[in-house]
Amino acid sequence: MIYGYGTVEAKTAFVADLVDPKLTIDPYTVEEFDVRIYGDTALLSGRTHMTGKYDGKPFESNYRYIDIYVRKKDTWKIVSVQITKLSTPPAN
């Protein structure tokens, strides 16, 4: 994962963060969702407003993202993620 301010997080740390039992993410929707397919490569992008709790403390996160997938033997595998944090959720 590449963050908007340029730091990189390894896959193992990224996955560990997502499955951390201290993390609870509320249901959310993806806005401005877009899929672009170029042969065996797909780009998925969008914007989210996420809320939840980490270690019992509430959090709010607003960001744009792009996920890059590659198809190998009829299976799509994610190969890269980039997120850019937004300061506030955009008005709808």
C-alpha positions in Angstrom: 0.0 0.0 0.0 1.2 3.5 -0.9 -0.2 6.3 1.2 -0.9 9.8 -0.1 2.0 11.3 1.7 4.4 8.8 0.1 5.0 6.1 2.7 4.8 2.4 1.8 3.4 -0.4 3.9 4.2 -4.0 3.2 1.5 -6.5 2.4 1.9 -8.4 5.7 1.4 -5.2 7.8 -1.5 -4.0 5.6 -3.4 -7.3 6.1 -2.5 -7.5 9.8 -4.0 -4.0 10.3 -7.2 -5.0 8.5 -7.7 -8.2 10.6 -6.7 -6.6 13.9 -9.3 -7.6 16.5 -9.1 -4.1 17.9 -10.5 -2.7 14.6 -14.3 -2.5 13.9 -15.3 -0.8 10.7 -18.9 0.3 10.3 -20.7 -0.5 7.0 -19.9 2.1 4.3 -20.4 2.7 0.6 -18.0 3.6 -2.1 -18.7 6.8 -3.9 -17.5 7.7 -7.4 -16.7 4.0 -8.0 -15.0 3.4 -11.3 -13.6 0.2 -13.0 -11.2 0.2 -15.9 -10.0 -3.0 -17.5 -7.0 -3.2 -19.8 -6.6 -6.8 -20.9 -5.5 -8.7 -17.8 -5.1 -5.5 -15.6 -8.0 -3.7 -13.8 -8.0 -0.4 -12.0 -10.7 0.1 -9.3 -11.0 3.5 -7.8 -13.4 5.5 -5.7 -14.0 7.6 -2.6 -15.0 6.4 0.9 -16.2 7.9 4.1 -15.4 5.3 6.8 -16.2 5.2 10.5 -15.6 2.7 13.2 -13.6 2.0 16.3 -10.0 1.1 17.0 -9.3 -0.2 20.5 -12.7 1.2 21.6 -12.1 4.7 20.3 -14.2 6.1 17.4 -12.5 7.1 14.2 -13.5 8.7 10.9 -11.6 8.4 7.7 -12.2 10.0 4.3 -10.1 9.0 1.3 -9.7 8.3 -2.4 -8.1 5.1 -3.5 -7.0 3.1 -6.5 -6.6 -0.7 -6.4 -4.7 -2.5 -9.1 -5.6 -6.1 -10.0 -4.0 -8.5 -12.4 -5.8 -11.6 -13.8 -3.8 -14.8 -13.7 -5.5 -18.1 -14.8 -9.0 -16.7 -14.5 -8.4 -15.3 -11.0 -8.1 -11.6 -10.2 -5.3 -10.8 -7.7 -4.8 -7.4 -6.1 -1.2 -6.3 -6.7 -1.2 -2.6 -5.5 -3.2 -0.2 -3.4 -2.8 3.5 -3.1 -4.9 5.8 -0.8 -5.0 9.6 -0.4 -6.6 10.9 2.7 -9.2 13.7 2.4 -9.5 16.3 5.1 -13.3 16.2 5.1 -15.9 14.2 3.3 -17.0 15.8 0.0 -20.5 17.3 -0.1 -22.9 15.1 -2.0 
